[in-house]
Amino acid sequence: MSKKPKILILIPDGTGIKNYLLSDFLKFLPQHFNVILAHNFDKSIEPHLSLSPNHYKKVNIPAYKEKPQHKFYREALCYARLHYNAKIKNNPSILVNWRRQFKNLPKKLFYKCVEFYGSYLSKDYSRIKNTTETYHKTILNSQSINSFLNLLKQEKPDIVFTTHQRSALNIPLFAAD
C-alpha cells in the first residue's frame, strides 16, 4: 500500500474558514492525503469542522508582520503588472482591479509613491522581472522567514494549498518553499 502524500492547508483568515473548513471541501481529503491544517484556531471553530479531529493535524501559523519595504515592492509590482497587462492586451478595464483610495494621508502618500514607481516599472517588463527578484531576495533575507522554514522542515508537506491568494502570510511561506 502506498503512503499518502501530505497536504498543508494554510488558512490565514476567516474567508478560508467559511469557504473551506466549514464546507464539504475537507471531507474528501483524508481518503487521498494526510491533512495538516495551518491556522491560529479559535477553539470555538473546531467542533464545526467538516473533518473529525483524528483525520487532520493542526499547526499554528507563525507570526508574520509585513515590513513596509516588502509591502511597497508587493504593491508596486501588482500595480505595474496591471498596467503592463492592460497595455499589451489593449484592455484598460484590467485597471479596475486597482482600488487604492484612502482618506488617511500617510496611506494616500504611500500609494501615490507605489503608483509612481509601479508606473515606471510597467514601461518595460524586464524592470518588473528585476524588481520581482529584488523583492524575493529582501524577503529571503528577513528574520520571519525562519519560522516558516522550520514549519516546512518539520511537517515536510508534499503539497501546500492556501485558501487566500493575496494574504501577506503567503509571502514567507512560499518564499521559504
Buried (B, 14 or more C-beta within 10 A) or exposed (E): EEEBEBBBBBBBEEEBBEEBBBEEBBEEBBEEBBBBBBBEBEEEBEEEBBBEEEBBBBBEBBEBEBBEEBBBBBBBBBBBBBBBBBBEEEEEEBBEEBEBEEEEEEEEEBBEEBBEBBEEBBEEEEBBEEBBEEBBEBBEEBEBBEBBBEBBEEBEBEEBBBBBEEBBBBBBBBBBE
